[in-house]
Amino acid sequence: MFCFILIVMERKIIFSPGEYYHVYNRGVEKRKIFLEDRDYNRFLKMLFLANGSNPIVFKTVQGLPLDKLEPGERVVAIGAFVLMPNHFHILVKERVAGGLTNFMLKLTTGYAMYFNKKYERVGSLFQSRFKAEHVDDDDYLKYLFSYIHLNPIKIIESSWKETGITNIKKAEVFLNNYRYSSYPDYVAGYRPEKKILNLKEFPNYFENKHIFANFHKEWLVLKANYHQLSKGCPWIVDDYKK
């Protein structure tokens, strides 16, 4: 894989079809962008609909489940995602030129319009343009599946990365039942949200749900001391420390 670099304002990456990217953003001034279940569900539906060539007319699909919707030709492939109270992470592969930028524009603009209207606010909802990291290393790509999916642990143990997990079983159960992540789509039965993913366009790191769960458990039990771990894994990141 090749990394194309361009220094233009904040964006240092030119997105290229066939390449993988970790994209993320958070609320302006670190504000919460999801205040109730309905907000999370709206974003999940937008995550599916924005990834397509068809225009979004939300009032025509509002009451329909994801498996009854058709976004059109996919412009990116999504391998993992997680929604947190004030930010989100998505692991994607661009499929067509300009696809990633168009996808993120439709996703964040559409959700911000919904959020501002619902909560009677004006102005930007997200912190500037979305952030993106080019994933040009196989180990880094595999690691990002755990990094993204383990984010919700902060909700029940905010300092787990520094001090370790006090109750691994509780953490695993929590991840299995956290609906606003793609983690359940790897370890549980089918749900409509699985249509958001296109796993065929990502390396087959996890042949079955047990390998997937064990891989995440290995990261879960580590006390993530970044000074120690980064010696062997320089790509370890923590984009939004809480």
N, C-alpha and C positions, 0 to 999 in steps of 0.2 A: 504494500500500500504506500501511497505517496502523500505527503503533506504539503499543500500549497499555502504559502504565507503571503499576506498583503497587509501593509500597515495603513489602515484607513479608519480614522476615528477610533472607536473602541473595538471594531471587528478586525481580527487578525487572521481570519480564516476565510478562504473561498471554498464554499461547499461544492462537493464533486460527487456525481452519481457513482454508486458502488462503494463509497466510503462510510465509515461508522462515526457517529457523533454522540456525545453526552450533552444534552441540552437541559437547561434549568432556568428558573427565575423565581423571584419571590415578590411579595407585596411591597409596595412603596413604604418606606419607613418601617419595614419589617412587620407591617400590619397583617392581620389574618385575611386571607382571601377566600376561605371557606368557613362559614359561620354555622351551617347546619347540613344535615344529610342531603337536602335538596340541592345545595350548592355543589357538593362533591359529585352527585349524580349528574348534574348539568354538565360539569366539566368532563366527566367520563364520556357522556354522549357527544360532546364537542370534540373530544379526542378522537373519536371514531369518524364523525362526520367531516371534520376539517381535513382529514387525510384522504382526500379524493378530488376528482375533477368536477364533480357535480356541485352546483351552488347550494348553499344552506338556506332553506326556508323553514325555520325551526317550528313555526306554528303548525306546519303540516305533519310533523313527526313527533311532536311533543309527548304524546301518550304511548308511543310505540317502543317496544324493547329493541335493543341493539340488533338482535338477530332478524329483525324485520325491516331493517334499514339498508339502503344501498348508497354508499358515498361516491361511487364511480371508480375510476382507475386510481389505485393507490399511488401517491406521490412519494411516500416514504414507507419503510418497513419499521415497525415498532417491536423491539425485543423485550423491553421492560419499562415499567413506569411506577411512580408512586406519587400520591398527593398527600401533602402534609398541611397542617393548618395554615401556614403562611408561605409555603413554597411548593414547588413540584420538580420532579426529575423525570426525564424520558431518555431512553437509549434508542437511537434510530439509525437507520441506514438510508441515505438518499437514493431514490430510485430513478428520478428524472431530474434534469437540470432545473434548478430553481425550486424544486419540490419542497425542500426543507424550509426555506424562507417563506414560501406561500402557505405551507401548513401551519407554521408558528404564527403567522400574521392572522390567518383565519381563526385559529384556536384562541389566541389571547385577546384579539379584538372582539370576537363574538362573546367570549366569557365576560370581558370587562363591561360591555354594553349591558349584558344581562344583570351583572352585579350592581352596577351604578343605578340602573333603573329600579331594581328591587329594593335597594337600601337608600335610595334617594340621595345619592352623592354625585359629585362631578370630579373630573380630573383623572389623572393616570391611576390605574390600579396596580400595575406592575412596576418594578424598579428598573427603569430604562429599558433598553432592548434586551432580548433574551440572551443568556450566556451560552456559549458552546465550546466544547473541547473536542478536538479531533482525536479519535481513538486509532492510533497507528501501531499498536502493539497487541499481540494476541493475549498475553497475560493480563494486560490492562483491560481488554475487552471482557474477558472472563470475570475479572475482579469486579467490574462495574455491576454485574448482575447482583452480587451480594451487597455492594455498597448501596445501590438503589433500594433493594428489597429490605435491607435491615434498618433503613431510616426510621420506620415507625417505632422501633424499640425506644427511641428517645421519649416517646409519649409515656411509657411506663417506667423507664429507668433513664433519666436524663443524662447521667454521667457514666453510662455503661462502657463507653469507649476508653475512659480513663481508669475506671475501677473494676471493670469486668461485670459479668452478669451474676446476679445473686440467685436467680431462679431460672435455669435454662428451660425447663419444661413450660413454665408460665410464658416465657418469651416465645417459644415455638407455637404454643396455642394461640397467643395473641397475633402472631404473624399469619397463621392459618385463617384467622377470622377477620383480618383487617381487609375490608372490602375495597378500599381505595388504593389498591396496589395490584400488580400482576402476580404477586407471590401465590395467591390461591389458584391461579390458572395453571400453575406448574405442579401443585401438590394435591389439589382437590379435584372434584368432579367438574363436569362442564358447567359453565355459566355464560350468559350472553356476552359479558365483558371480554371473554376470550377472543372475540372477533376483532378486538382492537389490535391484537398481536399478529405478526406474520413471522413465525419462528423459522420457516424454511429458508429465510434469507440471512440467518445467523448460524455460526458454527454450532454443531451438535455437541455442545459440552456436556449436556445432561441427558443421558439415554433414557432415564426413567425418573420418576418423582423421588425415589429414595436417594439416588445420586445427587439430585438437586438439593434435597433437604439436608443431606449430610454435608454438602459443600458449604451451605449457609451456616450450618451449626458449627463447623470448624472456625469460621470467621467470628461467629457469635461468642465463642468461649475465649477468644483471645482478648487480652487486655490491650486495647489498641493504643499503645504508647507510640506515637508517630515517629519519635526520634529513633526508636529501635526498629520498628517495622519498615520504615522507609529506607533503611540501609540495604535491604534485599528487595524492596518493592518501591522504587522511586516514584511510581505513578500513583501511590496512595494519595487520595485527596479528601478534603472535607470542605466542600464548597460553602455550606451554610452551617457553621457551628452554632449550636443553641446552648 
